[in-house]
Amino acid sequence: MRLAQSIVMMASAAVASVAVTPVSAASIDQKTAQQQAEIPNCTHKIGTLAVREPENRWWDGLGLESPEALLKVFVMKSGCFTLLDRGKGFEMAQQERALAAGGDLQGGSNVGKGQVKAADYILVPDIVSKNGNSGGTNIGGLLGGFIGGGAGALVSSINISSKTADVVLTITNVRTSEQQAMEEGHGSKTDVGFGFGGGWGGWGGFGGAGISNYQNTAIGQVVVLAYIEAYTKLVGDLGGLSGNAAAEAPQQTVTLSRPGVLRASASEKGKVVRKLDAGMMLYPTGNSDGVWREVSDEVGNKGWVSNASLSLAK
């Protein structure tokens, strides 16, 4: 009997010892602040950027706003790009331009053609598309909204029950259509601790920018951390660019407005390489000499033509 009591007492002591062992964990404020601090700050602009809302509206079923607003916050805080509006603000700007074109604005308004800054890059925030059902609630494909029928509903790679998110950011070069970079990001409940309303002190002014639901919901916080990771890696990928995407891209093609000749040197006395017909498409090399521009034709002949006979291809 005494032996049994001794065993019970020893077991209870062991359990008590385990129970009182403190677990060290950062608060939601600390963890989210740490993630915010990891958003890169650039010393120079990489280029101009427009954020494009993905066609698949995966956020609707989660009660979240479009990730477009979230990414705009990241871009503004990082200073890595000049952010351009191609959304509702741009629509209103176009209305003003239409008023100017119709003569309805006051004199001196200075609203008109040739003032809109071009986007160098387009950024698209999306979800990682997964196949299979490895997690029990992990359903493949890009699905727009909650999937009915049971707990742990999931939208693509956002797992409601286990609070994880896998996202992807893609940046496309406007001039060349190249996908300049693509990065994935992951967020989970172990990254945030899931308190609500805290940890956004540095972003308080952005609460009305369409990201409040990301601040105040568990799955929203996970998505934020996933996008922070992806954005941080994306900026690192683009760090070697010159910051002048327009100069790095091939020159715009031109057409010949009237018949002429392709010359071997930038002079009226230059040897004739070949005759050129009106309307021919030519490809500038980027070299110029006074009123002359170096071009090549569609079969690789290279030479010089006068700027006076060239116009941008339509």
C-alpha positions as CSV (number, residue, x, y, z in Angstrom):
1,M,0.0,0.0,0.0
2,R,2.8,2.4,1.0
3,L,4.6,1.4,-2.2
4,A,1.6,2.3,-4.3
5,Q,1.1,5.6,-2.5
6,S,4.8,6.4,-3.1
7,I,4.5,5.7,-6.8
8,V,1.4,8.0,-7.1
9,M,3.2,10.8,-5.2
10,M,6.3,10.5,-7.5
11,A,4.1,10.6,-10.6
12,S,2.2,13.6,-9.3
13,A,5.4,15.4,-8.6
14,A,6.7,14.7,-12.1
15,V,3.5,16.0,-13.7
16,A,3.7,19.1,-11.5
17,S,7.3,19.6,-12.5
18,V,6.3,19.5,-16.2
19,A,3.3,21.7,-15.6
20,V,5.2,24.5,-14.0
21,T,7.9,24.6,-16.6
22,P,7.5,28.1,-18.3
23,V,7.1,28.3,-22.1
24,S,8.9,31.3,-23.5
25,A,6.9,32.9,-26.4
26,A,6.8,36.3,-27.9
27,S,3.6,38.2,-27.8
28,I,1.6,39.0,-31.0
29,D,2.8,42.6,-30.7
30,Q,6.5,41.5,-30.6
31,K,6.2,38.9,-33.4
32,T,4.2,41.1,-35.8
33,A,6.6,44.1,-35.1
34,Q,9.5,41.8,-35.9
35,Q,7.9,40.8,-39.2
36,Q,7.2,44.5,-40.1
37,A,10.8,45.3,-39.4
38,E,11.9,42.7,-42.0
39,I,10.1,44.6,-44.8
40,P,13.1,46.0,-46.8
41,N,13.8,49.7,-47.1
42,C,15.5,50.6,-50.3
43,T,18.1,53.4,-50.8
44,H,16.9,54.0,-54.3
45,K,13.8,53.3,-56.4
46,I,13.8,50.1,-58.4
47,G,11.2,51.6,-60.8
48,T,7.5,52.5,-61.0
49,L,5.0,49.8,-60.0
50,A,1.3,49.1,-60.4
51,V,-0.4,46.4,-58.3
52,R,-2.9,44.2,-60.1
53,E,-5.7,42.5,-58.3
54,P,-5.7,38.7,-59.2
55,E,-8.7,37.5,-61.2
56,N,-9.3,34.7,-58.7
57,R,-11.0,36.5,-55.8
58,W,-9.8,34.0,-53.2
59,W,-10.2,36.5,-50.3
60,D,-14.0,36.9,-50.5
61,G,-14.8,33.7,-48.7
62,L,-12.4,34.6,-45.9
63,G,-13.9,37.9,-45.1
64,L,-10.7,39.7,-46.2
65,E,-10.2,42.7,-48.4
66,S,-8.3,42.5,-51.7
67,P,-4.6,41.8,-51.2
68,E,-3.9,44.7,-53.6
69,A,-4.5,47.1,-50.7
70,L,-2.1,45.2,-48.5
71,L,0.7,45.1,-51.0
72,K,0.3,48.8,-51.6
73,V,1.0,49.4,-47.9
74,F,4.2,47.3,-48.2
75,V,5.4,49.2,-51.3
76,M,4.7,52.6,-49.7
77,K,6.5,51.6,-46.4
78,S,9.5,50.1,-48.2
79,G,10.2,52.9,-50.6
80,C,11.5,50.5,-53.1
81,F,9.1,51.5,-55.9
82,T,7.2,54.5,-57.0
83,L,3.6,53.3,-56.6
84,L,1.2,54.1,-59.5
85,D,-2.6,53.9,-59.2
86,R,-4.3,51.8,-61.9
87,G,-7.5,51.3,-59.8
88,K,-10.3,53.5,-58.7
89,G,-8.1,56.5,-58.3
90,F,-7.0,56.2,-61.9
91,E,-10.6,55.9,-63.1
92,M,-11.3,59.2,-61.4
93,A,-8.2,60.8,-62.9
94,Q,-9.4,59.6,-66.4
95,Q,-12.7,61.4,-65.7
96,E,-10.8,64.6,-65.1
97,R,-8.9,64.2,-68.3
98,A,-12.1,63.6,-70.2
99,L,-13.4,66.9,-68.7
100,A,-10.2,68.6,-69.8
101,A,-10.5,67.2,-73.3
102,G,-14.1,68.4,-73.5
103,G,-13.0,72.0,-72.6
104,D,-14.9,71.9,-69.3
105,L,-12.0,72.6,-66.9
106,Q,-10.9,76.1,-65.9
107,G,-8.0,77.6,-67.8
108,G,-4.6,76.8,-66.4
109,S,-5.7,73.5,-64.9
110,N,-2.7,71.8,-66.7
111,V,-4.5,68.4,-67.1
112,G,-4.0,66.7,-70.4
113,K,-2.1,64.3,-72.6
114,G,1.5,63.1,-71.9
115,Q,1.4,63.5,-68.1
116,V,0.7,59.9,-66.9
117,K,3.8,58.1,-65.6
118,A,4.4,54.7,-67.2
119,A,4.6,51.6,-65.0
120,D,7.8,49.7,-65.3
121,Y,6.5,46.6,-63.5
122,I,3.2,45.0,-62.5
123,L,2.9,43.2,-59.2
124,V,0.3,40.4,-58.8
125,P,-0.4,39.0,-55.3
126,D,-1.9,35.5,-55.5
127,I,-2.1,32.1,-53.7
128,V,0.1,29.1,-54.2
129,S,-1.8,26.5,-56.2
130,K,-1.5,23.1,-54.6
131,N,-2.7,19.6,-55.5
132,G,-3.6,16.8,-53.3
133,N,-5.0,16.5,-49.8
134,S,-1.9,16.0,-47.7
135,G,-3.1,18.0,-44.7
136,G,-6.6,16.5,-44.5
137,T,-8.1,19.9,-45.2
138,N,-5.8,21.0,-47.9
139,I,-7.8,21.1,-51.2
140,G,-5.9,21.8,-54.4
141,G,-6.7,24.5,-57.0
142,L,-7.5,28.2,-56.8
143,L,-11.0,28.3,-55.4
144,G,-12.9,31.5,-55.0
145,G,-14.4,31.4,-51.5
146,F,-15.2,29.0,-48.7
147,I,-15.6,25.4,-49.6
148,G,-18.9,24.1,-48.2
149,G,-19.2,21.0,-46.1
150,G,-17.4,20.9,-42.8
151,A,-15.0,22.5,-40.6
152,G,-11.5,23.6,-41.6
153,A,-12.7,25.1,-44.9
154,L,-9.9,26.2,-47.1
155,V,-9.3,28.5,-50.0
156,S,-6.5,27.1,-52.1
157,S,-3.4,27.3,-49.9
158,I,-5.0,29.1,-47.0
159,N,-5.8,26.5,-44.3
160,I,-8.5,27.7,-41.9
161,S,-8.2,24.9,-39.4
162,S,-4.4,24.9,-38.9
163,K,-4.0,28.7,-39.7
164,T,-1.4,28.5,-42.4
165,A,-1.1,30.4,-45.7
166,D,1.2,30.0,-48.8
167,V,1.2,32.9,-51.2
168,V,3.0,33.9,-54.3
169,L,4.1,37.3,-55.7
170,T,4.9,37.7,-59.4
171,I,6.4,40.8,-60.9
172,T,6.2,41.4,-64.7
173,N,8.3,43.7,-66.8
174,V,5.8,45.9,-68.7
175,R,8.0,46.5,-71.7
176,T,9.3,43.0,-72.3
177,S,6.5,41.0,-70.7
178,E,9.2,38.9,-68.8
179,Q,8.3,37.6,-65.4
180,Q,11.1,39.5,-63.7
181,A,10.8,37.6,-60.4
182,M,8.4,35.2,-58.6
183,E,8.6,34.4,-54.9
184,E,6.6,32.4,-52.4
185,G,5.9,33.2,-48.8
186,H,4.6,31.1,-45.9
187,G,2.8,32.2,-42.7
188,S,1.5,30.1,-39.8
189,K,0.0,30.5,-36.4
190,T,3.3,29.7,-34.8
191,D,4.6,33.0,-36.4
192,V,2.1,35.2,-34.7
193,G,0.6,33.7,-31.6
194,F,-2.9,34.9,-32.6
195,G,-3.7,37.8,-30.4
196,F,-6.0,40.3,-32.1
197,G,-5.8,44.0,-32.7
198,G,-2.2,44.3,-31.6
199,G,1.1,44.4,-33.3
200,W,0.1,47.0,-35.9
201,G,1.1,50.1,-34.1
202,G,3.5,51.2,-36.9
203,W,0.7,50.7,-39.5
204,G,-2.1,52.4,-37.6
205,G,-2.6,55.0,-40.2
206,F,-3.3,52.4,-42.8
207,G,-6.3,51.0,-41.1
208,G,-8.6,52.7,-43.5
209,A,-6.6,51.6,-46.5
210,G,-8.6,48.3,-46.9
211,I,-6.4,46.2,-44.6
212,S,-8.4,46.3,-41.3
213,N,-9.6,42.7,-41.7
214,Y,-6.0,41.5,-42.1
215,Q,-5.2,43.2,-38.8
216,N,-8.2,41.8,-36.8
217,T,-8.5,38.2,-37.9
218,A,-6.3,35.2,-37.3
219,I,-6.1,34.0,-40.8
220,G,-5.6,37.6,-42.0
221,Q,-2.5,38.0,-39.9
222,V,-1.1,34.8,-41.3
223,V,-1.7,36.0,-44.8
224,V,0.1,39.3,-44.0
225,L,3.2,37.4,-42.7
226,A,3.2,35.2,-45.8
227,Y,3.1,38.2,-48.1
228,I,5.8,40.0,-46.1
229,E,8.1,37.1,-46.6
230,A,7.4,36.9,-50.3
231,Y,7.8,40.7,-50.8
232,T,11.1,40.7,-48.9
233,K,12.5,38.0,-51.1
234,L,11.1,39.7,-54.2
235,V,12.9,43.0,-53.5
236,G,16.1,41.0,-52.9
237,D,15.7,39.4,-56.4
238,L,15.4,42.8,-58.0
239,G,18.2,44.5,-56.1
240,G,20.6,44.2,-59.0
241,L,18.5,46.2,-61.4
242,S,19.7,49.7,-62.4
243,G,16.5,51.5,-61.5
244,N,16.0,52.6,-65.1
245,A,13.8,50.0,-66.7
246,A,13.0,52.2,-69.7
247,A,16.7,52.4,-70.7
248,E,17.3,48.7,-70.1
249,A,14.4,47.7,-72.4
250,P,14.9,47.4,-76.2
251,Q,14.1,50.5,-78.2
252,Q,10.6,51.0,-79.6
253,T,10.3,50.0,-83.3
254,V,10.0,52.7,-85.9
255,T,8.6,52.9,-89.4
256,L,9.8,54.8,-92.4
257,S,7.4,57.6,-93.3
258,R,8.7,58.0,-96.9
259,P,11.0,56.0,-99.2
260,G,14.7,56.3,-98.3
261,V,18.0,54.5,-98.0
262,L,19.9,52.8,-95.3
263,R,23.5,54.2,-95.1
264,A,26.7,52.7,-93.8
265,S,27.6,55.9,-91.9
266,A,25.7,58.8,-90.4
267,S,26.1,61.1,-93.4
268,E,24.3,61.9,-96.7
269,K,27.6,60.8,-98.3
270,G,27.6,57.4,-96.5
271,K,27.6,54.3,-98.6
272,V,24.1,53.0,-99.4
273,V,23.4,49.6,-97.7
274,R,20.0,49.2,-99.2
275,K,16.9,51.1,-100.4
276,L,14.0,51.3,-98.0
277,D,10.3,51.5,-98.8
278,A,7.8,53.7,-97.0
279,G,6.1,51.9,-94.1
280,M,9.0,49.5,-93.5
281,M,9.5,48.6,-89.8
282,L,13.0,49.2,-88.5
283,Y,14.6,48.4,-85.1
284,P,16.7,51.1,-83.4
285,T,19.9,49.9,-81.8
286,G,20.0,52.8,-79.3
287,N,22.9,54.6,-81.1
288,S,22.4,58.1,-82.6
289,D,24.6,60.8,-84.2
290,G,23.1,64.2,-84.6
291,V,19.9,63.8,-86.7
292,W,20.9,60.3,-87.6
293,R,19.8,57.1,-85.9
294,E,21.3,53.6,-86.2
295,V,18.7,50.9,-87.1
296,S,18.5,47.4,-88.4
297,D,15.9,45.9,-90.7
298,E,14.1,42.6,-90.4
299,V,16.8,40.6,-92.1
300,G,19.7,42.0,-90.0
301,N,21.0,44.8,-92.2
302,K,22.3,47.6,-90.0
303,G,22.9,51.2,-90.9
304,W,21.8,54.8,-90.4
305,V,18.7,56.8,-91.4
306,S,17.6,60.3,-90.8
307,N,15.2,60.9,-87.8
308,A,13.2,63.2,-90.1
309,S,11.9,60.2,-92.0
310,L,11.1,58.0,-88.9
311,S,8.0,57.7,-86.8
312,L,7.1,55.4,-83.9
313,A,5.4,52.2,-85.1
314,K,1.7,52.1,-84.2
